[in-house]
């Protein structure tokens, strides 16, 4: 999943100093959030390499076994709960670590790498980010959730205990109830993360106000060079 045929990269300037690894949601693909890049351009900020990986195509049990791109299988949808495949989460965490390692080899240290994701990609951001052994620059969770608190708790790494987190969710989300987003926020706060939380009157999507808030949050971190 880390080869160039399945991963899209966009650099905002030559020799980028930072990287954002952004994971798409269930059933989407690497192209889904490419349009976000120009919206996050920050004048005077150091260059950023945006990395958009593709999840593997798997049969998703909760969707009647339909084959789609997914970071892990979901056994059962629920209003404020999910039953998920932890082995699949583990495999996708390994993929994320390979992506981080690749950025390290290309000159970007882990301390300047952000993990980000929408929906199931946001769930992976919590899962991979809070279990990564080296401190990350930050986590960006858009309409996401913690898919398995036990998975993270058993693998939690103190290196990211105080990692900055930007988390946002729609109050009208009928795909992932805002209670799931709030539970993810509270889970991160309870473990010492520095969470900036936003709720917007939107469905399972991204809105302009959210992008503007994210740009401000990201600019503040890129300024800490």
Secondary structure, DSSP 4 states (H G I P E B T S, - for coil): --STTTEEEEESSSS-SEEEEEE--TT--TTTTTTHHHHT--TTPPPEEEEEEPPPEEEEGGGTTEEEE-SS-EEEE-SS-EEE-HHHHHHHHHHHHHHHHHHHHTT--GGGEEEEEETHHHHHHHHHHTT-SS--SEEEEES---S-HHHHHHH--GGGTT-EEEEEEETT-SSS-HHHHHHHHHHHHHTT-EEEEEEES-SSS--HHHHHHHHHHHHHHHT--
